[in-house]
Amino acid sequence: MQRISRLTLAALITLGLAACATAPQQDLTPPPSKRLDAKTTLENRR
């Protein structure tokens, strides 16, 4: 019985630590601009 309670306590502590772990930072860089093909470039005079 004591072994089960220790195992349960260790599992709860492990879950608590996992819940408090920091999440990786988000990548906030904008996506690269879309390249225009030759036809679109000629039509838009870019």
Buried (B, 14 or more C-beta within 10 A) or exposed (E): EEEEEEEEEEEEEEEEEEEEEEEEEEEEEEEEEEEEEEEEEEEEEE
